[in-house]
Amino acid sequence: MRANRSNEHRIGWLCAARLAVLVTAVAAFGCGRAEQAEKPFEGPSEEWRGQIAQSDLNIVLVTIDTLRTDRVSSYGSDLVDTPNIDGFASEGVLFSNAASTVPFTLPAHSSILTGLYPPGHGVRENVGYTLHGSIPTLAEVLSEGGWNTAGFVSAFVLDGRWGIDQGFDYYFDDFDLADFDTPNLGSVQRSGDVTIAEAVRWLDGRARDDPFFLWLHLYDPHDPYTPPEPFKSQYPGRPYDGEVAYTDSLIGEFRRALEDRDLLSSSLVILTADHGEGLGDHGEGQHGFFVYDSTIHVSLIVRPPSAAGGGRVVDAAVSHVDIFPTVLDAAGLSAPKRVHGQSLLAMIAGENVELDRGVYSESLYPLLHYGWAPLRAIRTDNRKLISAPRPEVFNIIADSRE
């Protein structure tokens, strides 16, 4: 037994040394965007592209704020019923090992919409940062390619003044700070049903001849946890879980709106979370301080227009930064050279693709607010290194709670 433990310790630290090199390399991304290398993209077969990827493809991106993966039934949870999220998973591809780039709303969405890690797009936290206008966004590239683009957000932290609205023909932020007694960045929000109603209104009034890109952001699982009935009563003493169940019902409402307008069958739907929530794990009540999987491991589900062959699971390590090139690949558009992500379209098509990389996450909150060391993490398919004054290495398959 002693020899086995010693061997495991040696292997773990060899892995740590290898991954530490990756952390250093990723941290260097912020030194100059001109040095970011172009990533080769592995496309799907032409036969599959003819069935799914098309120039008139509608693209629907749904991001759920503060959603822990272990509250989603299709990820193996029995804590909350999430039949509507699970429905998309059963008709598409579930990525079981997806990582947020950072456990904050604005920088995580900046990564989703640019394909860049935070050192590349420069947004490191919610406060004091703006996405620079020189960085191409998903909405900008799609708009230039002929897509109508619209974004519908449920929290002030994604207000257009922070630059996240670049490229959207219509952007629904419209937050009146006078409506809030003591407004702060995290508390200014609206219920997802209001956001969905505006998205549906836009769908009904849009130009019908062009494809569209619609981004829907739901903030309800974020604190304060105040689920409406019947979800409050269904999860007594578990208000966060009630919020997750309520959000799942909103996903069902939005899906029905797409179906009623005969749009689901012509849309690529991507559903993900920006980050999770601590809920006391590792002593973290909410999110932003640590880079453990309670806040970094996120759901990522992709449903192609044709649900044939759905219900597959991909276990490779993937990241928020992969969404940008994946969408552009599906739309038949070229991604900018300066992008950190890789297209997942071949994986979605069922091809066996080896990415052979680690994916990066960070939190600079300890540094920016307390002068402590920043936290950075690299995950592979089965291991994760947290680079800190005392590094930690985890087998995330055998020790998912770290």
ABEGO torsion letter per residue (X at the ends): XAAAAAAAAAAAAAAAAAAAAAAAAAAAAAAEAAABBBBBBBBBBAAAAAAABBAABBBBBBBBBGBBAAABAAAGBAABBBAAAAAAAAABBBBAABBBABABAAAAAAAAAAGBBAAAAGBABABGBBBBAABBBAAAAAAAAGBBBBBBBABAAABAAAGAABGBABBBAGBBAAABABBBAAABBBBAAAAAAAAAAAAAABBAABBBBBBBBBAAABOBBBBBOAAAAABBGBAAAAAAAAAAAAAAAAAAAAAAAGAAAABBBBBBBABBBAGGBGGBABBGABABAAAABBBBBBBBABABGBGBBBABBBBAAAAAAAAAAAAGBBBBABBABBBAAAAAAGBBBBAGBBBBBBBAAAAAAAGBBBBBBBBBAABBBBBBABBBBBBAAABAAX
